[in-house]
């Protein structure tokens, strides 16, 4: 049993349509794939319709949160997408994303970067706009050579010259919302990479007390020492040790299936959800 619990499509900032994400998941030998676009469930219908035989879709979302001034990402699975309160908060976040992206484009223009809102919105298409779309536009105009360069202090990284904050939920409230909609929650990549907040153990413990179901241990940007620490912490707190590729298509090198959750942890996580059910390709 191989299940990748973290992937993105063009419904947010991935580069592959939901249908292609499903095809790539099957080609990678996965038994299950969670589609977890940022603050939206817009890709679920297309993904479900394109499921290859034998592949299971776990409907999910990566919800934008903020705690102590730091960005926090919360993976939610198998919640009722029609839940009014959760849907309203997601709509508010998506609207704030647009305002933030427009403001970042304006700041880049002031810094001499010839990126336009039209370029960014074209890259985002019908999906949720995010900083990767701005980064790709910056590559297109030749200011930087790769999208990763945009996320430093010179440009749109946290605290950068063109960075703008946006609306995000307190993670404890986000956990409550997803649980009320029948879903389960996993804290995404709490120790991933130089740009991320290295979330302290006591903060994770507070979120566990607030109803968090799991923590993402197996992530490409977390090294072996961090994985060992998170595995031990998850065991101490009674949390599911989850895992996923955080694939964004071309932006991350088409890495879907490179990290997975243990089969017993997958079953344990899904057994706690009541809002929706996985869908299996026929």
Secondary structure as GFF3:
##gff-version 3
##sequence-region A 1 282
A	DSSP	beta_strand	3	4	.	.	.	ID=ss1
A	DSSP	alpha_helix	18	27	.	.	.	ID=ss2
A	DSSP	beta_strand	32	35	.	.	.	ID=ss3
A	DSSP	alpha_helix	44	49	.	.	.	ID=ss4
A	DSSP	beta_strand	56	67	.	.	.	ID=ss5
A	DSSP	beta_strand	70	77	.	.	.	ID=ss6
A	DSSP	alpha_helix	84	110	.	.	.	ID=ss7
A	DSSP	alpha_helix	117	124	.	.	.	ID=ss8
A	DSSP	alpha_helix	131	140	.	.	.	ID=ss9
A	DSSP	three_ten_helix	147	151	.	.	.	ID=ss10
A	DSSP	alpha_helix	171	180	.	.	.	ID=ss11
A	DSSP	beta_strand	184	187	.	.	.	ID=ss12
A	DSSP	alpha_helix	201	209	.	.	.	ID=ss13
A	DSSP	beta_strand	214	218	.	.	.	ID=ss14
A	DSSP	alpha_helix	224	237	.	.	.	ID=ss15
A	DSSP	beta_strand	240	243	.	.	.	ID=ss16
A	DSSP	three_ten_helix	249	252	.	.	.	ID=ss17
A	DSSP	alpha_helix	263	270	.	.	.	ID=ss18
A	DSSP	beta_strand	279	280	.	.	.	ID=ss19
###
